[in-house]
Amino acid sequence: MIMHKRLNLFTALLALLVSFTMTTAAQAALRLPKLFSDGMVMQRNAEIPIWGWAEAGQSVTLTLQPADSKGKGKKVYHTAVADNIGKWMLKLPAMRPQGPLVLEVKCGEEVLTVSDIWVGDVWLCSGQSNIDTNIERVYPQYPREINNDSTDRVRLFKVENEAVLEGPRSDVRSSGWKTLSKKNAWKFSALGYFLGKQMQAKTGVVQGVIQCSWGGTPIESWIPRDSVQRFDASKAREAVYYTDSKLRQAALEANRQAGNRWNALLNETDPGVRGNWTAANYDDSKWQKVQQDKLPVRAPFNGSFWMRQHIHIDAAHAGQEALLLLGTLIDADFSYVNGKLVGQTGYQYPPRRYTIPQGLLHEGDNVITIRFVNRGMAPKFVQGKPYLIRWADNTTLPLDTEWLVHEGASMPNQPSMPTGFQNMAAAAYNGMLLPLAPYAVAGMVWYQGESNTDRPVIYEAELHSLMNDWRQQFQQSEMPFVVVQLANYMEPSTAPQETGWARLRESQRRAAVSDPRAELAVAIDLGEANDIHPLRKSELAERVGLAFDKLVFGKRVLLSPQPLSAQSVDKNMVVITFDQPVTASQGFEIAEEGGPFHNVNCTAKGNQVTLYGQGNRVRYAWKNNPIEADCRAKDSRLPATPFEIEITK
């Protein structure tokens, strides 16, 4: 009898445990994507899809109400039923700008609540590293503005990087929506940050900006694999191979081990590490003296290279915290002051801004030591960047251009994979873009192309494919796109060039011009010869915003001048007609049938530019960095787009 009672008790407890486990599992099944979280912004004047997951076959009901309604005036929308994989979706009707609102999602006894919701405008910014370029990077360009920024009228949502080859993820990785502030925006897209602020000032409604980008990724990473198959079958096949998770893991592990061993051998064989070349009292009197723009190293170089410079610190600044600016270095660096590591960077693009802690600098002689670690590229100081020490009182000490140098360890090429998984067909599309769809947005910004300049001709078709597919995925057939054209970059040139950068700009232009719901944001005057990531992102955001004024809000605005035609009117004259009045004096080239392009003189009047030459094709600003090209809109002073068009008789 006692045993029987114990069995009954055990059975009851087991049933209770099973019931509790099943209830907990059912509760855990109700969830929302990261996009639907506190602080979110919904798109005004458009149907708003809301989706999530629950137990298959379960009913889900949404309730939306003002935050201060105290339960009165609730709006209950129709109930959705989770499908056989547990996904459900509802569409809220279009709403005017308002907020804050509270969203409740109910399934059975469980309720999820999302607070501080606003209805306004949402912009999605995507592409590669010039979308990634964050507020930290551009801060020296706009310190006063960024220091004083803080508003809950602009909300930021950053999608974290995730490459997926097998198929689309159900959700993105993100820390959710954040209000705009210096702290929250420090690692957020500078272009997106300025766009949100500027559009909020124009419209007066809350703005949401979604950053979905990954530095270095080609366009093929952002479109479906079957689309990539049409343009580059080898890239599509590569992605198929690496859908095998065991192959991916093996490649990653092999690369990790090879990299770790390469670094270990470098440190073991580097005489600078063994000889403590970072020490303030190290005797560097026999080191070679060179100018920083004439380092005695040529590519390909693998290994370490050391540089030292002695600086004198006066009594007034001794012991104070300071900022060491080492411009931009190629490639990786470990930087020391008086033997203490003050900063390190693993690749060439980020600016070196290292804090020298209080008490490290002393009166008299001090030593800066830089250990370059390079993999294939020669050590280099990028010219035109700041190389100095700055104190809190804005006193600066420029560094000398002469350095003491000594080679460290010479190494073989570091074994590595030929490409990262994020660069393979559909990797970012699956892992970052598709999980956002079909979130309602006002428009898309696409700033990408630097990684496709080696195959620029097919880019036009690829960009058309991207815009059409994204519109389909987001269920917005009229989705506006603003395509940011590549900025000027590399050594300036006045002579005609055959260049992938110029050709890709033309593909971007042609794709935007031929799409009635796309516009081009021209940046040919906002670039920097020595930086692939130009800092003037606020000015660029203004041009993107102008394009959205036209596309989204129907304003009558003129953007950068576009060529309409080029016609031969005389045996030695060609007239280019633009869509608006322009000014111009140089930057145009003409080519005879099958011949090379050559520069020609020009004059401008009204919306026409007359070229003094003859041929069958004309192009403008067709160089990596066409600093002499000066065609601009007469009224707005916006730069004309680079282009190439045929000359008609």
Long-range contacts (C-beta under 8 A, 24 or more apart in sequence): 26-55, 26-58, 26-108, 26-110, 27-109, 27-110, 29-53, 29-54, 29-55, 29-58, 29-86, 29-107, 30-54, 30-55, 30-58, 30-60, 30-105, 30-107, 30-110, 30-112, 31-112, 32-105, 32-112, 32-114, 33-170, 33-171, 33-172, 33-435, 34-171, 34-172, 34-173, 34-174, 34-176, 35-157, 35-172, 35-174, 35-210, 35-436, 35-439, 36-103, 36-114, 37-114, 37-176, 37-177, 38-114, 38-115, 38-116, 38-176, 38-177, 39-116, 39-117, 39-155, 39-176, 39-177, 39-178, 39-179, 40-114, 40-116, 40-117, 40-118, 40-155, 40-157, 40-177, 40-208, 41-117, 41-118, 41-119, 41-120, 41-121, 41-122, 41-155, 41-177, 41-206, 41-207, 41-208, 42-92, 42-95, 42-117, 42-118, 42-119, 42-120, 42-122, 42-440, 43-119, 43-120, 43-121, 43-122, 43-440, 43-441, 43-442, 44-94, 44-95, 44-96, 44-97, 44-119, 44-120, 44-121, 44-205, 45-94, 45-95, 45-96, 46-94, 46-440, 46-442, 46-476, 47-91, 47-92, 47-93, 47-94, 47-440, 48-91, 48-92, 48-93, 48-94, 48-95, 48-440, 49-89, 49-90, 49-91, 49-438, 49-439, 49-440, 49-475, 50-89, 50-90, 50-91, 50-92, 50-103, 50-105, 51-87, 51-88, 51-89, 51-90, 52-87, 52-88, 52-105, 52-112, 53-82, 53-86, 53-87, 53-88, 53-170, 54-82, 54-86, 54-88, 54-107, 55-82, 55-86, 55-107, 56-82, 56-83, 56-84, 56-85, 56-86, 57-81, 57-82, 57-84, 58-82, 58-107, 58-108, 59-107, 60-88, 60-90, 60-105, 60-106, 60-107, 61-105, 61-106, 61-107, 62-90, 62-92, 62-103, 62-104, 62-105, 62-106, 63-103, 63-104, 63-106, 64-92, 64-101, 64-102, 64-103, 64-104, 64-117, 65-101, 65-102, 65-104, 66-98, 66-100, 66-101, 66-102, 67-99, 67-100, 67-101, 67-102, 67-115, 67-116, 82-107, 87-170, 95-119, 97-205, 97-206, 99-206, 118-155, 118-206, 118-208, 119-205, 119-206, 120-203, 120-205, 120-206, 120-207, 120-208, 121-199, 121-203, 121-205, 121-206, 121-207, 121-208, 121-442, 121-552, 122-207, 122-208, 122-209, 122-210, 122-439, 122-440, 122-441, 122-442, 123-192, 123-195, 123-196, 123-199, 123-207, 123-208, 123-209, 123-210, 123-441, 123-442, 123-443, 123-444, 123-445, 123-548, 124-210, 124-212, 124-436, 124-441, 124-443, 124-444, 124-445, 125-189, 125-191, 125-192, 125-195, 125-209, 125-210, 125-211, 125-212, 125-213, 125-444, 125-445, 125-447, 126-212, 126-213, 126-222, 126-433, 126-444, 126-445, 126-446, 126-447, 126-448, 127-213, 127-445, 127-446, 127-447, 127-448, 127-484, 128-213, 128-214, 128-215, 128-216, 128-217, 128-218, 128-447, 128-448, 128-449, 128-450, 128-451, 129-213, 129-215, 129-216, 129-349, 129-450, 129-532, 129-533, 130-191, 130-447, 130-448, 130-450, 130-484, 130-487, 130-532, 130-533, 130-534, 131-189, 131-191, 131-192, 131-211, 131-213, 131-445, 131-447, 131-448, 132-189, 132-211, 132-213, 132-214, 132-215, 133-189, 133-190, 133-191, 133-533, 133-537, 134-185, 134-186, 134-187, 134-188, 134-189, 134-190, 135-182, 135-185, 135-186, 135-187, 135-188, 135-190, 135-193, 136-186, 136-187, 137-190, 137-350, 137-351, 137-533, 137-535, 138-190, 138-535, 138-537, 140-535, 141-535, 141-536, 141-537, 141-538, 142-538, 145-538, 146-182, 146-185, 147-182, 149-180, 149-181, 149-182, 149-185, 149-197, 150-179, 150-180, 150-181, 150-182, 151-179, 151-180, 151-181, 151-197, 151-200, 152-179, 152-180, 153-180, 153-200, 153-206, 153-207, 154-179, 154-180, 154-193, 154-196, 154-197, 154-200, 154-206, 154-207, 154-208, 154-209, 155-179, 155-180, 155-196, 155-206, 155-207, 155-208, 155-209, 156-180, 156-184, 156-185, 156-188, 156-192, 156-193, 156-196, 156-208, 156-209, 156-211, 157-208, 157-209, 157-210, 157-211, 158-187, 158-188, 158-189, 158-210, 158-211, 159-210, 159-211, 159-212, 159-213, 159-432, 159-436, 161-214, 161-422, 161-428, 161-431, 161-432, 162-431, 162-432, 163-221, 163-420, 163-421, 163-422, 163-424, 163-427, 163-428, 163-431, 164-427, 164-430, 164-431, 165-239, 165-242, 165-243, 165-248, 165-421, 165-424, 165-426, 165-427, 165-430, 166-243, 166-245, 166-430, 167-430, 168-429, 168-430, 168-434, 168-435, 169-430, 169-431, 169-434, 169-435, 170-435, 171-435, 172-212, 172-431, 172-432, 172-435, 172-436, 177-208, 189-213, 190-537, 190-538, 191-445, 191-447, 191-484, 191-537, 191-540, 191-541, 191-544, 192-445, 193-537, 194-537, 194-538, 194-540, 194-541, 194-542, 195-445, 195-541, 195-544, 195-545, 198-538, 198-541, 198-542, 198-545, 199-545, 199-548, 202-545, 202-549, 203-553, 210-436, 210-439, 210-441, 212-432, 212-433, 212-436, 213-447, 214-422, 214-428, 214-432, 216-420, 216-422, 216-423, 216-451, 217-422, 217-423, 217-427, 217-428, 217-448, 217-451, 218-423, 218-448, 218-451, 218-452, 219-448, 219-449, 219-451, 219-452, 219-459, 219-462, 219-463, 219-466, 220-423, 220-424, 220-425, 220-426, 220-462, 221-422, 221-423, 221-424, 221-425, 221-426, 221-427, 221-428, 221-429, 222-428, 222-429, 222-433, 222-448, 222-466, 223-425, 223-426, 223-429, 223-462, 223-465, 223-466, 223-469, 224-426, 224-429, 224-469, 225-425, 225-426, 227-462, 227-465, 227-469, 228-425, 228-426, 229-425, 230-465, 231-458, 231-461, 231-462, 231-465, 232-425, 232-455, 232-458, 235-424, 235-425, 236-425, 238-419, 238-424, 238-425, 239-424, 239-425, 239-426, 239-427, 242-421, 242-424, 248-421, 251-417, 254-415, 255-415, 255-416, 255-417, 258-414, 258-415, 258-416, 259-414, 259-415, 259-416, 262-411, 262-414, 262-415, 265-411, 266-303, 266-304, 266-373, 266-409, 266-411, 269-409, 269-411, 270-303, 270-304, 270-408, 270-409, 271-408, 271-409, 272-304, 272-306, 272-371, 272-406, 272-408, 273-408, 276-339, 277-306, 277-308, 277-369, 277-371, 277-406, 278-336, 278-339, 278-341, 278-369, 278-371, 279-339, 280-338, 280-339, 280-366, 280-367, 282-308, 282-367, 284-308, 284-404, 284-406, 287-404, 287-405, 287-406, 288-404, 288-405, 288-406, 289-402, 289-403, 289-404, 289-405, 290-402, 290-403, 290-405, 291-401, 291-402, 291-403, 292-381, 292-387, 292-401, 292-402, 292-403, 293-381, 293-383, 293-401, 295-378, 295-379, 295-380, 295-381, 295-405, 296-405, 297-378, 297-379, 297-407, 298-378, 299-376, 299-377, 299-378, 300-376, 300-377, 300-378, 300-413, 301-374, 301-376, 301-377, 301-378, 301-379, 302-374, 302-375, 302-376, 302-410, 302-411, 302-412, 302-413, 302-414, 303-373, 303-374, 303-407, 303-408, 303-409, 303-410, 303-411, 304-371, 304-372, 304-373, 304-374, 304-407, 304-408, 304-409, 305-371, 305-372, 305-374, 305-379, 305-405, 305-406, 305-407, 305-408, 306-369, 306-370, 306-371, 306-372, 306-405, 306-406, 306-407, 306-408, 307-369, 307-370, 307-372, 307-379, 307-403, 307-404, 307-405, 308-367, 308-368, 308-369, 308-370, 308-403, 308-404, 308-405, 309-367, 309-368, 309-399, 309-400, 309-402, 309-403, 309-404, 310-365, 310-366, 310-367, 311-365, 311-366, 311-367, 311-368, 311-389, 311-397, 311-399, 311-400, 312-364, 312-365, 312-366, 313-361, 313-362, 313-363, 313-364, 313-366, 313-397, 314-363, 315-363, 317-361, 317-391, 317-395, 317-397, 318-361, 318-362, 318-363, 319-358, 319-359, 319-361, 319-362, 320-358, 320-361, 320-391, 320-392, 321-355, 321-356, 321-357, 321-358, 321-391, 321-392, 322-355, 322-356, 322-361, 322-389, 322-390, 322-391, 322-392, 323-353, 323-354, 323-355, 323-356, 323-389, 323-390, 323-391, 324-352, 324-353, 324-354, 324-355, 324-356, 324-368, 324-389, 325-351, 325-352, 325-353, 325-354, 325-386, 325-387, 325-388, 325-389, 325-390, 326-352, 326-354, 326-370, 326-387, 327-351, 327-352, 327-381, 327-382, 327-385, 327-386, 327-387, 328-352, 328-381, 328-382, 328-385, 328-530, 328-531, 329-370, 329-372, 329-379, 329-380, 329-381, 329-382, 330-372, 330-374, 330-377, 330-378, 330-379, 330-380, 330-382, 331-372, 331-373, 331-374, 331-375, 331-377, 331-379, 332-372, 332-373, 332-374, 332-375, 333-370, 333-371, 333-372, 333-373, 334-370, 334-371, 334-373, 335-368, 335-369, 335-370, 335-371, 336-367, 336-368, 336-369, 336-370, 336-371, 337-361, 337-366, 337-367, 337-368, 337-369, 338-362, 338-366, 338-367, 339-367, 339-369, 348-377, 349-531, 349-532, 349-533, 351-385, 356-389, 368-399, 371-408, 375-413, 375-414, 376-413, 382-530, 382-531, 383-530, 384-528, 384-529, 384-530, 385-530, 385-531, 423-451, 433-470, 433-473, 434-473, 437-470, 437-473, 437-474, 437-475, 438-473, 438-474, 438-475, 438-476, 439-474, 440-474, 440-476, 441-474, 441-476, 441-479, 442-480, 442-548, 442-552, 443-479, 443-480, 443-481, 443-482, 443-548, 443-551, 443-552, 444-470, 444-479, 444-480, 444-481, 444-482, 445-481, 445-482, 445-484, 445-544, 446-481, 446-482, 446-483, 446-484, 447-483, 447-484, 449-486, 449-504, 449-505, 449-508, 450-486, 450-532, 452-504, 453-486, 453-500, 453-501, 453-503, 453-504, 454-500, 455-500, 456-500, 456-501, 456-503, 456-504, 456-506, 456-507, 457-503, 457-507, 458-507, 459-504, 459-507, 459-508, 459-511, 460-507, 460-508, 460-510, 460-511, 463-507, 463-508, 463-511, 464-511, 464-514, 464-515, 467-511, 467-515, 467-518, 478-517, 479-517, 480-517, 480-518, 480-519, 480-548, 480-551, 480-552, 481-512, 481-515, 481-517, 481-518, 481-519, 482-518, 482-519, 482-520, 482-521, 482-544, 482-547, 482-548, 482-551, 483-508, 483-511, 483-512, 483-518, 483-519, 483-520, 483-521, 484-521, 484-523, 484-540, 484-544, 485-509, 485-520, 485-521, 485-522, 485-523, 485-524, 485-641, 485-642, 486-523, 487-523, 487-524, 487-526, 487-527, 487-528, 487-534, 488-523, 488-524, 488-525, 488-526, 488-527, 488-528, 488-529, 488-624, 488-625, 488-626, 488-627, 489-527, 489-528, 489-529, 489-531, 489-532, 489-534, 489-624, 489-625, 490-529, 490-624, 490-625, 491-529, 491-624, 491-625, 492-529, 492-623, 492-625, 492-626, 492-627, 492-628, 493-623, 493-624, 493-625, 493-626, 494-599, 494-627, 494-628, 495-599, 496-589, 496-596, 496-597, 496-598, 496-599, 496-622, 496-623, 497-622, 497-623, 497-624, 499-622, 499-623, 499-624, 501-624, 502-619, 502-621, 502-622, 502-623, 502-624, 502-642, 505-641, 505-642, 506-642, 506-643, 506-644, 509-562, 509-641, 509-642, 509-643, 513-562, 517-551, 518-551, 519-547, 519-550, 519-551, 519-559, 520-547, 520-559, 520-560, 520-562, 520-641, 521-546, 521-547, 521-559, 521-560, 522-559, 522-560, 522-638, 522-639, 522-640, 522-641, 522-642, 524-621, 524-626, 524-629, 524-639, 524-641, 524-642, 525-639, 527-625, 529-625, 543-638, 558-633, 558-635, 558-636, 558-638, 559-638, 560-633, 560-638, 560-639, 560-640, 560-641, 561-631, 561-632, 561-633, 561-638, 561-640, 561-641, 562-640, 562-641, 562-643, 563-620, 563-640, 563-641, 563-643, 563-645, 565-645, 565-648, 566-618, 566-645, 566-646, 566-647, 566-648, 567-647, 567-648, 567-649, 568-614, 568-647, 568-648, 568-649, 571-614, 572-612, 572-613, 572-614, 573-610, 573-611, 573-612, 573-613, 573-614, 574-610, 574-611, 574-613, 574-614, 574-615, 574-618, 574-647, 575-608, 575-609, 575-610, 575-611, 576-608, 576-609, 576-610, 576-611, 576-618, 576-645, 577-607, 577-608, 578-607, 578-608, 578-609, 578-640, 579-607, 580-607, 580-633, 580-634, 580-635, 581-606, 581-607, 581-633, 581-634, 581-635, 582-607, 582-609, 582-631, 582-632, 582-633, 582-634, 582-640, 583-630, 583-631, 583-632, 583-634, 584-609, 584-630, 584-631, 584-632, 584-640, 585-630, 586-628, 586-629, 586-630, 587-620, 587-621, 587-626, 587-628, 587-629, 587-630, 587-631, 588-618, 588-619, 588-620, 588-631, 589-618, 589-619, 589-620, 589-622, 590-614, 590-615, 590-617, 590-618, 590-647, 591-615, 591-616, 591-617, 591-618, 591-619, 592-616, 597-622, 604-631, 615-647, 616-646, 616-647, 617-644, 617-645, 617-646, 617-647, 618-644, 618-645, 618-647, 619-643, 619-644, 619-645, 620-644
